[in-house]
Amino acid sequence: METTELLRKYNIAAPRYTSYPTVPYWNNQHFNEGQWKSRLLSAYAQHREEGISLYIHLPFCESLCTYCGCNTRITKNHGVELPYIEALLQEWKMYVALLGEQPKIKEIHLGGGTPTFFSATNLQQLLQSIAGAAQFDTEAACSFEGHPDNTTAEHLQTLYSLGFKRLSLGIQDFDPKVQYMINRYQTPAQVKHITELARKMGYQSINYDLIYGLPGQNMEGLTRTIDEVIGLKPDRIAFYSYAHVPWIKAGQRHFTEADIPQGNEKFALYQKGREMLVAAGYEEIGMDHFALPTDSLFIAYQQNKLHRNFMGYTDQHTQILLGLGVSSISDCGTAFAQNAKTVEEYKQYIKDGVLAVQKGHLLDAEDLSIRRHILSLMCQNSTCFETEVPAQVMQRLQPMIEDRLVAIRNREVKILPLGRSFLRNTCMAFDDRLWQQQPQTQLFSAAI
Ligand SMILES: C[S@@+](CC[C@H](N)C(=O)[O-])C[C@H]1O[C@@H](n2cnc3c(N)ncnc32)[C@H](O)[C@@H]1O
């Protein structure tokens, strides 16, 4: 079938499946802080030996990148740093008290916003205080997101000496016209400088975030961007599909739909980028991700140890992920909890001495089984049933089987090479909650 026809059929609104159930389908009315604590405690009793992962959300940015879909707070006032850190440490203290001991930390990720908005000294204070109330695994995987425009040698050195060996730089696109449209500027020279500094210091894995489908993007500009990126040889690349959700993110109204490549044009950008990265020696991993064969993400993929969580793909997996900070999501395997979404609300919860969890979901047995299948499809391109593939999943997959996106052999559902670009659609066939309650309004960005 021709690409145009495939896109006509499958380029529909679809979740990214960083969780199952997806956030709009959480059962919030059955959720409260007490239930979250009790599910977390029973998960911890079972899994304390393996340790926990921590995600810390640092929402501040100095200026608005208009494409951005993340939870951010734009300010040039750096006076916000210390009060926010105080709230994070208070929240951490509450979790440590709840767990009844200093937990072992296996993984820390600083995300944003812009973590490098914070001074190196303040980040050091935050991390030393967190580590002071924990057992720090010497092999812990610690990473942070940096904006090339404000990541300094001091940030790199301070975080490296605290155990951070992985850096993720948000680049999105080098084309000056696109940078102007999205109000986000960084030059290849800046990125080269930070990459080289980080390598010299000993950082083991450097990731670049890129996006296809941005306003003003075209084939020529994208080709130049990917050429520059290949020349700098990051270990990993996230090549995201631009998620256009202006009904949630007003910043995306700074440009119009006419500025955004869509359908065939957008898909061709992905195909071109993918082709160039593969030719340069990168391996395609799951959805939207590429890594050099030497990188731990690819090794985990090969060994079937890849995991996907709210931050995307990771080679670490602990049953418990605690999210600290505004809008962060925690996961204890059988429940999700999301913190309040504004800095003021978040701080108020913490001041009142309660966890800032505002919504969440308690997974039932069916959710757990579907979650396992979706994770397996996202991370290994296949999933296996213990008994027959359920009739309703089979029926939903039928058009994809006919279009050679998916194959079923015995009890295994396998993504075929052509189907890799439509992975979100295949996962949707398993998403019972979405089928039971079809959305009345658009909730998700387009699949491609
Ligand atoms: C929170 S951002 C981190 C950026 C980093 N703090 C910086 O400023 O460089 C994480 C990544 O999500 C991706 N992202 C954000 N908004 C997006 C959107 N609307 N569509 C697709 N990807 C998006 C970008 O690639 C971005 O680098």
The ligand as a Gaussian input file, in Angstrom:
#p B3LYP/6-31G(d) Opt

LIG

0 1
 C       11.448000      19.105000      28.813000
 S       12.193000      19.064000      27.308000
 C       13.834000      19.286000      27.828000
 C       14.553000      20.337000      27.144000
 C       15.791000      20.819000      27.869000
 N       15.480000      21.223000      29.190000
 C       16.301000      22.000000      27.103000
 O       15.790000      23.090000      27.311000
 O       17.130000      21.796000      26.267000
 C       12.276000      17.427000      26.780000
 C       12.145000      17.182000      25.314000
 O       10.797000      16.928000      24.947000
 C       10.647000      17.173000      23.555000
 N        9.416000      17.919000      23.314000
 C        8.941000      18.981000      23.990000
 N        7.788000      19.426000      23.438000
 C        7.511000      18.622000      22.386000
 C        6.449000      18.568000      21.416000
 N        5.450000      19.442000      21.407000
 N        6.499000      17.587000      20.491000
 C        7.502000      16.679000      20.481000
 N        8.524000      16.682000      21.363000
 C        8.525000      17.638000      22.296000
 C       11.852000      17.998000      23.130000
 O       12.665000      17.259000      22.245000
 C       12.563000      18.310000      24.424000
 O       13.947000      18.374000      24.292000

